Amino acid sequence: MRVIAEIPHPQLRITVFNMNNKYLVKFEAGPYEQVFKVAVDDVESLETLIDAVNDEMLEKVAAGFRQMHVANPWKNAS
C-alpha cells in the first residue's frame, strides 16, 4: 500500500492510497477512521477521485464519525 495523496482539511486527516488496482480513501478523526475502496477503473483519474471528496461527501463522513462516537462503548471508560 502506497500513499499517493493527502487532501488538506482542517478537522480530518484524509489520505489516498493505491493498492491492488484500488484507491483507498482514508478519513481519520481522533480515534475513528473510515476507509472507502474505489477501483482504479471506476474513476477517470486521481484528480477525479480527489474532486469527489467534496462538501457533500465530507458531511456524510462527518455523520458517520458522529454515529461511531455515539455508539462507542469505550468512550467513557476509565
ChimeraX attribute file (.defattr): number of C-alpha atoms within 10 A of each C-alpha:
attribute: neighborCount
match mode: 1-to-1
recipient: residues
	/A:1	11
	/A:2	10
	/A:3	13
	/A:4	12
	/A:5	15
	/A:6	14
	/A:7	14
	/A:8	10
	/A:9	9
	/A:10	5
	/A:11	10
	/A:12	17
	/A:13	15
	/A:14	19
	/A:15	17
	/A:16	22
	/A:17	16
	/A:18	19
	/A:19	13
	/A:20	8
	/A:21	10
	/A:22	16
	/A:23	25
	/A:24	22
	/A:25	22
	/A:26	17
	/A:27	20
	/A:28	16
	/A:29	14
	/A:30	9
	/A:31	9
	/A:32	13
	/A:33	16
	/A:34	15
	/A:35	15
	/A:36	11
	/A:37	14
	/A:38	15
	/A:39	13
	/A:40	17
	/A:41	10
	/A:42	10
	/A:43	13
	/A:44	9
	/A:45	11
	/A:46	15
	/A:47	10
	/A:48	10
	/A:49	17
	/A:50	14
	/A:51	10
	/A:52	13
	/A:53	14
	/A:54	10
	/A:55	9
	/A:56	9
	/A:57	11
	/A:58	15
	/A:59	11
	/A:60	11
	/A:61	20
	/A:62	16
	/A:63	12
	/A:64	15
	/A:65	20
	/A:66	13
	/A:67	11
	/A:68	14
	/A:69	14
	/A:70	10
	/A:71	10
	/A:72	11
	/A:73	9
	/A:74	8
	/A:75	10
	/A:76	6
	/A:77	5
	/A:78	4
